[in-house]
Amino acid sequence: MKVSIPQASDLLSGVVIAARLALHDRWSAQRLAAYQAGLFRQSVRHAARSSAFYREHFRGIDLTRPFRSADLPVTNKRMLMERFEQVVTDPRLRRRDLERHLASTTGDSMLFGSYRVVASGGTSGLRGIFVYDRAAWRVILANTIRWQRLIGIAPQVGRRMRICSIGADNPMHMTSRIPLSGDVGLFRLRHLQATDPLPQLIAALESFQPDALVPYPSVAALLGREQIAGRLRIAPRVVATHSELLTPEMARLIEQAWGTRPFNHYGMTEEPNIGSDCSLHAGIHLFEDTTMIEVVDEDDRPVPDGVMGARFLLTNLYNRVQPLIRYEVTDMLCKAPSACACGRPFALLETIGGRSEDMLRLPRADGRPGLVPVTPMVVGLAVEAFLGVREYAAEHDSTGIRIRLVVPDSGERHAIGTALPERLRHDIAAHGGVPPPLDIRFVDSLERSAQRMGKLNIVARTRPAGTPGEAAAAAPN
Ligand SMILES: [Zn+2]
């Protein structure tokens, strides 16, 4: 393995920053909030000064006086991608050149010797390109170290800890980029591709024997079933999922398979480390000293803690090259009304409810006009109640819900074919909606699309052909 000097120096700086961030664990919530508000104002003023887009976006707002986040208009991916050259604060960064760099990037290579460029898949087909200077990347590495410590991954004397991540297969995506950048030999790392066939994943895992397993939850559940059935034999002491929803059933399966409760990490290409749960698993601690999350309703008004928002607004507090301020993300989040018993001051995410565009909107069962929103989790929870289901994917649109199931046992297939529609009709009716037509099919396997970084659409609204979606909780991804 070859480690470049900038790579080693960035990681060393990351370690120093992580030590500083660790001190915030002992702060009060008030002190943390004041610190975050200070960073938010700095980020906004920097953007207004250095980015042509934000100068125009904030026109007419007096930023020299104290201001609140709600005083500022929101942004979204389309805006920031369409006006990429006006958003970034270094005029050398042209979207076309970044795309060319991405197409040829290998290892931890940097553009102009200082920029790391990553891409995301795209909700509604719009691909995002995000660029980080070395100062910002050091914060990403520091947060990654913070997450590793939270879940019990640390360099050891003697035998190096073996960490196996399973995610995207492309160095331009975060799930492979962070391990590439952070690999200076402290751990034994192996990265497997979520799109690989199951027998290949099993063989690679059994030969590597990871101490820590870092997969998408749907992959972890699939592997957990293999382990329980005796077809996979590994003994990770840490399982940490990312990038998709970790449902309660998936968490139960993982715990049953390896005797350890999974940690869940939340992030996306725009902000790779939004947060992670601690060993109490009471929810995801938001890393509020590097990111600001505002949970809002459909009109971008804040919702109280304990209430599920329609989307959230993300402000990255350290990316000075491509400022993201009050940037709309359509994941539905719910903050916990109370603090974690571990004593850390960081707010907790109680639920990640999936993407608001994946909500089912069904005619009301009481006959009154209008549609009733039903969370897609209703479908996921109903399917996952059947232990014979090895994998599934569901899509819905105005014509109904289509569910594809991988159920190896033919007897169970018959039972599920009868019981699942009954259960779904019951659960949807309990939410006040008229159950739509159901199309349930049994298949031998589900394709994981490389375009979607190997993630599964657990329950998604059908998208027009040629516009791959992007899963909800995206991660060091
Ligand atoms: Zn905690």
Boltz pocket constraint, residues with backbone or C-beta under 6 A from the ligand:
constraints:
  - pocket:
      binder: B
      contacts: [[A, 277], [A, 278], [A, 279], [A, 280], [A, 282], [A, 285], [A, 340], [A, 341], [A, 342], [A, 343], [A, 344]]
      max_distance: 6.0
